[in-house]
Amino acid sequence: LRVSVSHRGARSITADVRIPLPPGAQLAEKTAGVQQIQGQLVLRPTLAAEGTETLLELPIRFALAGRFTVPEARARLAFEEGARSIAPARPLLVK
């Protein structure tokens, strides 16, 4: 799974990113800064102020084949109030 996260504010921030997994999917190996909690991946990356993308590649293992709709992913500021971002739900084909 490739995740791209960026921030275009005046200062660096820590984000709280939650990415739901489709049925039968799980984190394939221990990855620094990533946890799997109740069927979703939880990340807390620090994002630079200048809008530089942070690209993460996460190993995912699929136990089921089929067509799935992956629910929307959400991101927000980790330690303060602010706007939330939503990545729309997407179709996924696992062979």
N, C-alpha and C positions, 0 to 999 in steps of 0.2 A: 504494500500500500504506500503510495507516495502522497505526502501531505505537504502542502505549501501554505505557510502562514506569514503574513506581513502586517505592519502597523505604520500608519502615516501620521503620527502625532508629533508633538514638539519634544518629547522625551522618550526614553526607553521604558518599556512596561513588561510585566509578567502577565501572560495570558493563561486562562483556564479553558482548554479545548477538550470537548467531548465528542467522540466519534462512535456512533452505535455500529455494532457489527451485525451482519445478517445471521440467520440461524446456522448453527454448526461451525461458525468461524471463531478462531481464537488467536491470540498472540502466539506465534510459533516459538519464540525464544525470548529470554530475558533481554530487555532493551532499556538502556539508561534513560531515565526521565519519562518512562511510559509505564502505565499500569493498566491492567484489565480489571474493571470493576463492574459487576452485574451486566455483562454483555456489551460493554462499551469500553473504548480506549480513552484513557484520561491522560492528558499531557499538560505540562506547565512550562512552556518555553519562554525565555526572555527574548523580547523582540526589540530590535534597534529602532530608533526614531526616524531614520531617513528613508524608511519604506523598503529596505532590503528584504528580500524574501528569505525565510528560513525554510529549507527543504529537508524533510525527514523521510526516510525510507524505513517502513516497519514491516517485519516479516509476519505474514498472516497465513495460518493453516486452515484449510476448508475441509470439513468432514462430510459435507453433503454437496452433491452436484445439483444444478437446476438454475432456474431464473428467479432472482430475488429483487426486491426493491429495498435498497439500503436507506434507512430513515435519515432525515436531515441531521447534519452535524452542527454543533453550536460552539461559539467562542465568545468570551467576555473577559474583562479585566479581572485579574485574580484577587486583588486585595482592596479594591475600591469600586464604587459605583461608576457606571458608564454605559455606553451603547453596547449592544450585543450584535454579533454577526451570525448569520445562518447560511450554511451551504445547503442547497436544496437536495431533496431525496433524489436518488439516482438508480437506474436499473443496473443489475449486475448479472452476468452469465458465468457460472462456474461449470467447467467441463470435467 
